[in-house]
Amino acid sequence: MTPETTKRLDNFTDAAFAFAVTLMVVGAGGSASDSATLESAVAAIPSFAIGFSIITLFWFSHVQWRNLRGVGDARSLLLTLLLVFMVLIYIVPLRSMATSFAAFLTGDDDVYRGSLGQLFTIYGMGFTAMSVITALLFRDARRNDVLNDEKRRQATGQMWIWVILATTGSVSTILAMIPGPHIFAPFLYATLPLTIGLFSWRWRWVPRPQSDA
């Protein structure tokens, strides 16, 4: 890949993520023509903030990966296109989750009539797939020969963080498929700040200085 091709690919990726955020907003539909609609729109703000944060998380990770990977090659291109493809699919269950969360806040049970287990099964599959792709991107970044030890450890650490995210998504998806335990599937994502925080604290992001012989 040439620098110009890389730049155009990154612009395309940024546009895809921006389009995904737009779909989150457009999916709400309607205007605040009455108090009930206004209350529903206000109640949806926290859920859309969560959705926006998740989309931004994947986008920013791709930016970090590009800074580590550099120009890249055919493998980098394929993984990036897979990530773009998945985010455009992932936005559908993400929007459904946002809608159901807004319905929970307003006490409106008629907004989302589907099964909670089915919702988080589909959502978990998308989240896991995107996390796996992102982990593979950071694994690919380690192939950059110009990386120093510190940057290489950063790429490895980021790869393991996304492995944690993918593992959590996988376990949540499995729970969502089982009647009964499926109610615990959404709460597994709440453990991510703890698990990622512990890993980040334990991981040596800067290599140990070599002592003079």
Buried (B, 14 or more C-beta within 10 A) or exposed (E): BEEEEBEEBBEEBBEBBEBBBEBBEEBBEEEEEEEEEEBBBEBBEEBBEBBBEBBEBBBEBBEBBBEBBBBBEEBBBBBBBBBBBBBBBBBBBBBBBBBBBBBBBBEBEEBBEEEBBBBBBBBBBBBBBBBBBBBBBBBBBBBBEEBEEEBBBBBBBBBBBBBBBBBBBBBBBBBBBEEEEBEBBBEBBEEBEEBBEEBEEEBEEEEEEEEEE
